[in-house]
Amino acid sequence: MSTAPPGAIRRLFRGLWNALDFTRRLVFNLIFLVILVAFVIALFSARPVLAPRTALVLDPKGVVVEQYSTDALRRAAGSLSGSGDGEVQLRDLLRVIDAAAKDARIERLVLLPDDIDGVGLASARELGAALDRFRAAGKEVVAVSGGMAQNQYLVAAHADTILLDPEGAVLLEGLSSYRSYFKDALDKLGVQVHLIKVGTYKSAAEPYVLNQASDAAKEATAYWMGGIWQDYLADVAGLRKLDAAALADDIAHFDQRVAAHAGDLAKLALEQKLVDQLATRAEARAWLRARGVAEGSDGFRQVDFKKYLATLGPDGLPLGPQVAVVVAQGEIVPGEQPPGTIGGRSTAQLVRAAREDDKVKAIVLRVNSPGGDATASEQIRRELAQAREAGKPVIVSMGDVAASGGYWISMSSDEIWAEPTTITGSIGIFGLLVTIPDTLARLGIHTDGTGTTPLAGSFDIRRPLSPQLEAILTSVIGRGYHEFIGKVAKARGKTPEQVDAIAQGRVWSGAQAKERGLVDKLGGLDDAIAAAAARAKLGTDYQVRYVERELSTWERLALSFGSNEAIVRLARQAGFTLPLGQLVGADARQVAGVVEALRGKRYGAFAHCFCDLR
């Protein structure tokens, strides 16, 4: 019995399918081959061997953060493409500086501060303290800059020598906090914003109901910002051996000083002794080459801080007693959240993991947050309270901001540490409800109907705010505030009346908060870790471990590729590019955090502080 041969169309489709299947297998095999080659290169490429008298080049690019908010694959792609990831972890910078201070091969540190896109004043102080430790080890710090803003300069001021480009400048302008106010615009649209708050100074939602800052908000902001600015002036004056009053006068009359120098900002900075010498980048290299070891025709013996960090290797999993550090960075919102955002469930789970780990003897919560959802904040606070009940000391280290909900998650601790320039307090609660019946009416749209109870349909934004709903929200917000100050009172050994007098949504600097009993001690993360170890009676024999989501095998592999010099060079020679975009602005991130916290809810209570400064 014979079988008829397949038709031409069938043979055509079969051939196309075979070609497609071959191509698919070829592509996947090529991808596998590239990964295999890259892995072999990463495995056998030797880490840089440091020669004696090497200079460590500290060149942070991007925003200094407590914890990456971008995923590992994106960071690796950014390294391969040369576009960067826009973030650098503060802990990595501190680790590199402290390790180099003890490394006999490292002779000096060269700081290039110009590409630090964002660093808070508290973080800048911690970096400065690390540079001071490096100098205390008998080593030199040299800052080389093409021009600096004031937060970058606060780091550079810790250097033994500051070299500034002749076309550069040091711009110290003071602190400011300006916001846009939308009441008139919302009125024109017919949008009605109903604000319910507790706290005279709780100004987070004022822009939606006012056209300008309230007198109370201006008073409070001027006070805490003035305190931080005086600390800044004192720090710079002390580091540069200047008179703080004279420095303040120079800034206040900057226009006159610039005119007297015919617009030459670099010479003005030199005369004011903010820098030590004017030098182009080539002149700075020659200066460093003369003081160190020359390599090549135009270089000095150096190692980049990322390459040096790679030589330190991973922290590993210590076998002895540990102090666990849990990072709480970003907006506080409910549920599971990625790094860079504080999730009520996910951050609480990290604290729980530290509490249930027998090797962990104490916990440090590193907070850098303006606050957010009150319920999520309470979820984290309860987990920290359980850790204390389990006999594990809990120490809070406040970063740049730990206000409102950021203070809420901090209060149930044995000690609270803050930098003098930390922004904290803002103990208050607010709620917002938007209704748009007038907006719709202007479009000729009207809402009418019936409900089974006076409350039914109250959350419909097409209808005016009902008196019943307003009364309910007022009671809920009021209860939230009294719960907030009650918990603070219990945690801080005060009465609710005493806390209320310093609460009311008012923001304080870290130094001002300490004077009022909201903070225990002034210092950085290292101080808080040492305090936790002391409370756990660990002496000096302990390890520090960050408790956070573990990277997958593929993520670790991708990061190893991104940090391997040979692979990075091959990728860039091959023209690998991946534009990553810019980080969202701070204001937009804060608003997005509130919107995220509202998702799936009809209303919410927020302990949030729009207390950024520029």
C-alpha positions in Angstrom: 0.0 0.0 0.0 1.6 3.3 -1.1 1.2 6.7 0.7 0.8 9.8 -1.4 3.6 12.4 -1.1 2.7 15.5 0.9 1.5 18.5 -1.1 3.6 21.5 -2.0 1.9 23.8 0.6 2.3 21.2 3.3 6.0 20.8 2.4 6.4 24.6 2.4 5.0 25.0 5.9 7.0 22.0 7.2 10.2 23.6 5.8 9.3 26.9 7.4 8.6 25.2 10.7 12.0 23.3 10.6 13.8 26.6 9.7 12.1 28.4 12.6 12.8 25.5 15.0 16.5 25.5 13.9 16.7 29.3 14.3 15.2 29.1 17.8 17.7 26.4 18.9 20.5 28.4 17.3 19.6 31.6 19.1 19.2 29.9 22.5 22.5 28.1 22.1 24.2 31.3 21.2 22.8 33.0 24.3 23.9 30.1 26.4 27.3 30.3 24.8 27.6 34.0 25.6 26.6 33.4 29.2 29.0 30.5 29.5 31.9 32.6 28.1 31.1 35.5 30.3 30.9 33.2 33.4 34.3 31.7 32.6 35.8 35.2 32.2 34.2 36.3 35.5 35.4 33.1 37.2 39.0 33.3 36.0 39.5 37.1 35.7 41.8 38.0 38.6 40.7 40.7 40.9 43.0 43.7 40.7 46.1 43.2 42.7 46.9 46.4 44.7 50.5 47.6 44.7 51.9 49.6 47.6 51.2 53.4 47.7 47.9 53.1 45.8 45.4 55.9 45.9 41.7 55.0 46.4 39.5 57.0 44.0 36.1 57.6 45.6 33.9 58.7 42.7 30.2 58.1 43.6 27.8 58.6 40.7 24.2 59.1 41.4 22.0 59.3 44.5 23.4 58.1 47.8 20.8 55.7 49.2 20.5 53.3 52.2 19.3 50.6 49.9 19.0 50.1 46.1 15.6 50.7 44.7 16.5 49.3 41.3 16.7 45.5 40.8 19.9 43.6 40.4 19.4 42.9 36.6 18.9 46.6 35.9 22.0 47.6 37.9 24.0 45.0 36.0 22.7 46.2 32.7 23.6 49.7 33.6 27.1 48.7 34.4 27.5 46.9 31.2 26.1 49.8 29.1 28.0 52.5 31.0 24.8 54.3 31.7 25.0 53.5 35.5 22.1 52.7 37.8 21.7 56.2 39.3 22.3 54.9 42.9 25.1 54.1 45.2 24.6 52.6 48.6 25.9 54.5 51.6 26.9 51.3 53.3 29.2 50.4 50.4 30.9 53.8 50.6 31.4 53.5 54.3 32.7 50.0 54.0 35.2 50.9 51.4 36.6 53.9 53.3 36.9 52.0 56.6 38.6 49.0 54.9 41.0 51.3 53.0 41.9 53.0 56.3 43.3 49.7 57.6 44.8 48.6 54.2 48.6 49.3 54.2 48.6 49.4 50.4 46.2 52.4 50.3 48.2 55.6 50.7 45.6 58.2 50.2 42.0 58.8 49.2 41.0 61.0 46.2 37.4 62.2 46.5 35.6 63.3 43.3 32.3 64.6 44.6 30.9 66.3 41.4 28.7 63.4 40.2 26.9 62.8 43.5 23.4 63.7 42.3 21.8 63.6 45.7 23.0 63.1 49.2 21.2 64.2 52.4 22.9 66.2 55.0 22.8 63.3 57.5 24.3 61.0 55.0 26.9 63.6 54.1 27.9 63.8 57.8 28.3 60.0 58.0 30.5 60.0 54.9 32.5 62.9 56.5 32.9 60.9 59.7 34.3 58.0 57.7 36.8 60.3 56.0 37.8 61.5 59.4 38.5 57.9 60.5 40.6 57.5 57.3 42.6 60.6 58.2 43.0 59.5 61.8 44.8 56.4 60.4 47.5 58.8 59.2 46.4 58.9 55.6 45.6 61.8 53.3 42.3 62.8 51.8 42.3 65.0 48.6 39.2 66.3 47.0 39.3 67.2 43.3 36.3 69.1 42.0 35.0 70.9 39.0 32.3 72.6 41.1 30.2 71.7 44.1 26.8 72.4 45.6 26.6 72.6 49.4 25.8 69.0 50.3 28.6 67.8 48.1 30.9 70.4 49.7 30.0 69.1 53.2 31.6 65.8 52.3 34.6 67.5 50.5 35.2 69.8 53.5 36.6 66.7 55.4 39.5 66.5 53.0 43.1 67.6 53.9 43.3 69.5 50.6 40.6 70.6 48.2 41.5 71.3 44.6 38.9 73.3 42.5 38.9 73.8 38.8 39.6 77.4 37.8 36.2 77.5 36.0 34.4 75.9 39.0 32.5 77.2 42.0 31.4 76.3 45.5 27.8 77.3 45.8 26.6 77.6 49.4 23.1 79.1 49.2 21.4 78.0 52.4 18.4 75.7 52.9 14.9 76.2 51.4 11.6 74.4 51.4 9.1 75.7 48.7 6.0 74.0 47.5 3.3 74.6 45.0 -0.2 75.4 46.2 -3.2 74.4 44.2 -6.4 75.8 45.9 -7.2 78.4 43.1 -6.5 75.8 40.4 -8.7 73.2 42.1 -11.5 75.9 42.6 -11.4 76.7 38.9 -11.9 73.0 38.2 -14.6 72.8 40.8 -12.7 70.2 42.8 -13.4 70.2 46.5 -10.7 68.9 48.8 -11.7 68.1 52.3 -8.8 68.0 54.7 -9.2 66.4 58.2 -6.0 66.7 60.3 -4.9 66.7 63.9 -1.9 68.9 64.6 -1.5 72.6 64.2 1.8 72.2 62.3 0.7 69.2 60.2 1.2 70.9 56.9 1.6 67.9 54.5 -1.8 68.5 52.8 -2.0 72.3 53.0 -1.2 72.7 49.2 -4.6 71.3 48.4 -6.6 73.6 50.5 -4.6 76.8 50.7 -2.8 79.1 48.2 0.2 79.7 50.5 1.8 78.2 53.5 0.0 78.7 56.8 1.7 80.9 59.5 2.1 77.8 61.7 3.9 75.9 58.9 6.2 78.8 58.1 7.1 79.2 61.8 7.8 75.5 62.3 9.8 75.1 59.0 11.9 78.2 59.7 12.8 76.8 63.2 13.9 73.3 62.2 15.5 74.5 59.0 17.3 77.3 60.8 18.7 74.8 63.3 20.0 72.5 60.6 21.6 75.4 58.7 23.4 76.6 61.9 24.8 73.0 62.3 25.9 73.1 58.7 27.7 76.4 59.1 29.4 75.2 62.3 30.5 72.0 60.6 32.0 73.7 57.6 33.6 76.4 59.7 35.2 73.9 62.1 36.5 71.7 59.3 38.0 74.6 57.3 39.0 76.7 60.4 36.8 79.6 59.5 34.5 81.8 61.5 30.9 80.6 61.1 29.5 84.2 61.4 31.8 85.4 58.6 30.9 82.4 56.5 27.2 83.2 56.9 27.8 86.9 56.1 29.6 85.9 52.9 26.7 83.7 51.8 24.2 86.5 52.7 26.1 89.0 50.5 27.2 86.6 47.9 26.2 88.9 45.1 28.5 91.6 46.4 31.4 89.1 46.8 30.9 87.8 43.3 30.9 91.3 41.9 34.1 92.2 43.8 35.8 89.3 42.0 34.5 90.2 38.6 32.3 87.1 38.5 35.2 84.7 39.1 33.6 82.1 41.4 36.6 79.9 41.7 38.9 82.8 42.9 36.2 83.8 45.4 36.1 80.3 46.8 39.9 80.3 47.1 39.9 83.7 48.9 37.2 82.6 51.3 39.4 79.5 52.1 36.7 77.1 51.0 39.3 75.5 48.8 43.1 75.2 49.0 44.2 75.5 45.4 42.8 76.1 41.9 43.8 73.3 39.4 42.5 71.9 36.2 41.9 68.2 36.1 45.3 67.7 34.3 47.0 69.8 36.9 45.3 67.9 39.7 46.6 64.6 38.2 50.1 66.0 38.0 49.8 67.2 41.6 48.7 63.7 42.7 51.3 62.0 40.6 54.0 64.1 42.3 52.7 63.1 45.7 52.2 59.4 45.0 53.4 56.9 42.5 53.3 57.8 38.8 51.8 55.2 36.4 51.9 55.9 32.6 52.5 59.2 31.1 49.6 61.0 32.7 48.4 59.0 35.6 49.0 58.0 39.2 48.6 54.6 40.9 45.0 54.3 41.7 42.0 51.9 42.2 38.4 52.8 41.7 36.2 52.3 44.8 33.9 49.8 43.0 36.9 47.7 42.0 38.3 47.9 45.6 34.9 47.0 47.0 35.0 43.8 44.8 38.4 42.9 46.3 36.7 42.9 49.7 34.4 40.1 48.7 30.9 39.5 50.0 30.2 39.9 53.7 29.4 36.3 53.9 27.3 34.6 56.6 29.2 34.9 59.9 29.0 32.0 62.3 29.2 34.0 65.5 26.8 36.4 67.2 25.3 39.1 64.9 23.8 42.5 65.0 21.2 42.6 62.3 20.5 45.8 60.3 17.1 46.2 58.7 16.8 49.1 56.3 13.5 51.0 56.2 13.9 53.4 53.2 11.2 55.2 51.3 7.4 55.6 51.6 5.5 53.4 54.0 2.8 51.5 52.2 0.8 48.4 52.9 1.7 44.9 51.8 4.8 43.4 50.1 7.1 46.1 48.6 10.4 45.9 46.7 13.6 47.4 48.2 13.6 51.2 48.3 10.0 51.2 49.6 8.8 50.2 53.1 6.1 47.6 52.9 4.0 47.0 56.0 4.2 43.2 55.5 7.6 42.9 53.8 9.5 45.1 56.3 7.8 43.4 59.2 8.8 40.0 57.8 12.5 41.2 57.7 12.3 42.2 61.4 10.6 38.9 62.2 13.4 37.0 60.4 16.0 38.8 62.5 14.0 38.1 65.7 13.6 34.4 64.9 17.3 33.9 64.0 19.2 32.6 67.0 22.5 34.1 65.8 21.0 37.6 65.8 21.5 39.1 69.3 20.4 42.7 68.5 18.5 44.6 65.8 19.3 48.0 64.3 16.5 49.6 62.3 18.0 52.1 59.8 15.2 54.6 59.0 15.1 57.0 56.1 11.5 57.7 55.5 9.0 60.7 55.5 6.3 58.3 56.5 3.1 57.1 54.9 0.3 54.7 55.7 -0.5 54.6 59.5 -1.7 51.0 59.5 1.4 49.8 57.7 3.6 51.8 60.2 1.8 50.2 63.1 2.4 46.7 61.6 6.1 47.3 61.6 6.2 48.9 65.0 4.4 45.9 66.5 7.0 43.5 65.0 9.8 45.6 66.6 8.1 45.6 69.9 7.9 41.7 69.7 11.6 41.6 69.1 12.2 43.6 72.3 9.8 41.3 74.2 11.9 38.3 72.9 14.9 39.8 74.7 16.7 41.3 71.6 17.7 45.0 71.9 16.3 47.2 69.2 18.2 50.4 68.3 17.0 52.9 65.7 19.4 54.8 63.5 17.8 57.7 61.7 19.2 58.8 58.4 18.3 61.9 56.5 14.6 61.8 57.3 12.6 59.8 59.9 9.5 61.8 60.3 5.8 61.1 60.8 5.3 57.5 60.0 9.1 57.3 60.0 9.0 58.2 63.6 6.1 55.9 64.3 8.2 52.8 63.3 11.1 54.2 65.4 9.5 54.8 68.7 9.3 51.2 70.0 13.0 50.8 70.5 15.6 50.8 73.3 17.4 53.8 71.9 17.0 56.2 69.0 20.1 57.7 67.4 20.0 60.6 64.9 22.3 63.0 63.2 22.0 66.6 64.3 20.8 67.3 60.7 18.2 64.5 60.6 14.6 65.6 59.9 12.3 64.0 62.4 9.1 64.5 64.5 6.0 65.5 62.5 3.9 63.5 64.9 0.4 64.0 63.5 -2.2 62.5 61.3 -4.2 63.7 58.3 -6.9 62.5 55.9 -7.9 63.8 52.5 -11.1 63.2 50.6 -11.8 64.8 47.2 -15.3 65.4 45.7 -16.1 66.7 42.3 -19.8 67.5 42.0 -19.1 71.1 40.9 -16.6 69.9 38.3 -19.2 67.7 36.8 -21.9 70.3 37.0 -19.8 72.7 34.8 -19.8 69.9 32.2 -23.5 69.6 32.5 -23.3 66.3 34.4 -25.5 65.9 37.5 -25.7 63.0 40.0 -28.9 61.9 41.7 -30.4 58.7 43.1 -31.2 57.1 46.4 -29.6 54.9 49.0 -30.9 52.7 51.8 -29.1 54.7 54.6 -27.7 58.2 55.0 -24.2 56.7 54.8 -24.8 54.7 51.5 -22.9 56.4 48.6 -21.0 58.8 50.9 -17.7 57.8 49.3 -19.0 58.6 45.8 -16.8 61.5 44.8 -19.5 62.7 42.4 -21.6 63.8 45.5 -20.9 66.5 48.1 -19.2 65.4 51.3 -21.9 64.3 53.7 -21.9 65.6 57.3 -22.1 62.0 58.6 -18.9 60.9 56.6 -17.1 64.0 57.7 -17.9 63.3 61.4 -16.8 59.7 61.0 -13.4 60.6 59.4 -12.8 63.3 62.0 -13.3 60.7 64.7 -11.0 58.2 63.0 -8.3 60.7 62.4 -8.6 62.0 66.0 -8.3 58.5 67.3 -5.2 57.9 65.2 -3.5 61.0 66.6 -4.3 60.1 70.2 -3.0 56.6 69.5 0.1 58.0 68.0 1.0 60.4 70.9 -0.1 57.7 73.4 2.4 55.2 72.0 5.1 57.9 71.8 4.4 58.8 75.5 4.7 55.1 76.6 7.9 54.6 74.6 9.6 57.8 75.6 8.5 57.8 79.3 6.3 60.9 79.0 2.7 61.8 79.5 0.4 62.2 76.4 0.1 65.9 77.3 3.9 66.3 77.2 4.1 64.6 73.9 1.2 66.6 72.5 3.1 69.8 73.4 6.0 68.8 71.1 3.9 67.0 68.5 1.0 68.7 66.7 2.7 67.7 63.4 5.8 69.8 64.1 9.1 68.9 62.5 12.4 69.0 64.3 16.0 68.6 63.5 17.8 65.7 65.1 19.5 68.0 67.6 16.2 69.7 68.4 14.5 66.4 68.8 17.1 65.3 71.3 16.5 68.4 73.4 12.8 67.5 73.5 13.3 63.8 74.4 12.2 62.4 71.0 15.8 61.2 70.3 18.2 59.6 72.8 21.7 60.2 71.2 23.3 62.0 68.3 25.4 59.9 66.0 25.5 57.7 62.9 24.8 54.1 61.9 28.1 52.9 63.3 27.3 54.4 66.7 23.9 52.7 66.7 25.4 49.4 65.8 27.9 49.7 68.6 25.1 50.6 71.0 23.1 47.6 70.0 26.2 45.3 70.5 26.8 46.9 73.9 23.1 46.3 75.0 23.4 42.7 73.9 26.8 42.4 75.8 28.6 41.2 72.7 31.8 43.1 73.3 33.8 43.5 70.1 33.3 39.9 68.9 30.3 40.2 66.6 29.4 40.5 63.0 27.1 43.0 61.3 24.6 41.5 58.8 22.0 43.3 56.6 18.7 41.4 56.6 17.1 41.9 53.3 15.6 39.9 50.4 18.2 37.4 49.1 19.3 37.7 45.5 18.6 34.8 43.2 21.4 32.9 41.5 20.7 34.7 38.2 20.8 38.1 39.9 24.1 37.3 41.6 25.5 36.1 38.3 24.3 39.3 36.5 25.9 41.5 39.2 29.1 39.6 38.9 29.1 40.3 35.2 28.4 44.0 35.8 31.3 44.4 38.2 33.8 42.4 36.1 36.1 44.8 34.3 36.8 42.4 31.4 33.1 41.7 30.7 32.2 45.4 31.0 34.9 46.3 28.5 33.7 43.6 26.0 30.1 44.7 26.4 30.9 48.3 25.7 33.2 47.4 22.8 30.2 45.5 21.4 28.1 48.6 21.6 25.8 47.2 24.4 23.4 50.0 25.5 20.4 50.1 27.6 19.0 53.6 28.4 17.6 53.4 31.9 16.0 56.9 32.3 16.2 59.3 35.2 15.1 58.7 38.7 11.7 60.2 39.6 11.9 63.5 41.5 11.5 63.5 45.3 8.2 65.3 45.2 6.7 62.9 42.7 7.9 59.9 44.7 6.2 61.3 47.8 2.9 61.9 46.1 3.1 58.5 44.4 3.7 56.9 47.8 0.5 58.4 49.2 -1.5 57.4 46.1 -0.1 53.9 46.4 -1.1 53.7 50.0 -4.7 54.6 49.0 -4.9 51.9 46.4 -7.9 49.7 47.1 -9.1 51.9 49.9 -11.9 54.4 50.2 -10.0 56.4 52.7 -6.8 56.2 54.7 -5.0 57.9 57.6 -1.5 59.0 56.9 1.5 59.9 59.1 3.5 61.7 56.3 5.8 64.6 56.2 6.5 66.6 53.1 9.6 68.0 54.7 12.2 67.9 52.0 14.7 70.8 51.7 16.9 72.1 49.0 
